[in-house]
Amino acid sequence: MKRTLAAMLAALLLFTLVSCAVKEQEEQQSGEQSQTQTEESKKPETTTGQNDDESKKSAFFYGEENVIDIYLVAGQSNAVGYTNIVDKNAAYEFAPELKKGFSNVLFAGRLRWDSGDYYTAQDYAWRTTKLGLGAGGGEKMGPEAGMAKALSEFYNETSGKTAGIIKYGHGGTSLLTKVTDTTGPSNKYGTWVSPSYAVAELGFKNQAEYKASMTGALYREFLEVIKNRLMSLRGMGYTNVNIKGLYWMQGENDRREPDEYAVAFRYFASDIRRDVARIVRAMTAGDDRGAAEMPIVVGTISQTQNLEYPRAESVNLEFIAMQKRLPDSVSNCYVVDNSQYAISRYDENTGKVNTDGLGSDQWHWNQADQLEIGFNVGREFLSAGGE
């Protein structure tokens, strides 16, 4: 009898202690939540788990209504858009919508470029995709213009479907750390080096050391741009998002190291899929919405990019050959062959690079070629996605 009474008293005491602990934890969480709401009242709401209509409306992404498909663009200057717009009428003949903007193909992002004595950045909030979304001033363009025309075959008012292009790039930057020019943008603003490559191949002790360095600074900023632009879609009425792929236009700075580039790119492809998936999962009920398996479309550099010395073309060709082999080692990876679009020629008489009648300059495509390249990229995305 005494044992039974003792057991009952022990159980009662344990129940009382647990109840008090739970109550204390709930009060603490309630206080923390109140403080968080006060300090971060401007941040988007997240799903609460309630089932009423109000919670459905306040959830960041919910259901299958008001869907937007997202296409990412990243890399160095030919992604940023250094192509000179020399004939707007010709561009409008290519796609009349480029004048006012494709209503069902939106654009946002952040671009960095050389402004002479300094480097600057241009942030783009969401808008319709039109001509002039390149490096500053509205007089330059990138692949987004041609992409919009191709994507509009599927995303238009008739279909009721909408796409969004998020672009982030910086001219003259590298996927590697071993670059010839250590004074350029990669030295000042970091590289595209992804975290797994930094730890596995570059001797970084851990992710904390990697994040504290300039190595991979562009990669990390790219993720921040993606996160911020996705978050802003909620205020525009979009309730769901799909990640449809990445166009990677980079390599001109790394063209002398094709073997190392192939290694770095395999890490980059795995890391960017994983990290974008993490961003999207945090905004949904744990669904990556295609990010973990997103297609990656690689744009090759031009065969005649910057022919500043006699052997430059052979260097370019070796790098292009490596780029075309990337789908052999990276799943769901595709290549758009931009090598055929000439940018420059080597002038044997003067011993200098010549761009007459070719590129916007010795590094960047001209208007007609950039429009066609972007169109090819858009078509490749639609094909990869089954649209």
PyMOL commands that set and color helices and strands:
alter all, ss='L'
color gray80, all
select helices_A, chain A and resi 2-39+53-58+77-80+88-94+96-98+144-151+185-189+195-201+207-211+217-234+252-254+258-283+291-293+312-328+367-384
alter helices_A, ss='H'
color red, helices_A
select strands_A, chain A and resi 67-75+83-84+102-114+119-129+140-141+162-170+240-249+296-299+333-336+345-347+352-354
alter strands_A, ss='S'
color yellow, strands_A
deselect
rebuild
show_as cartoon
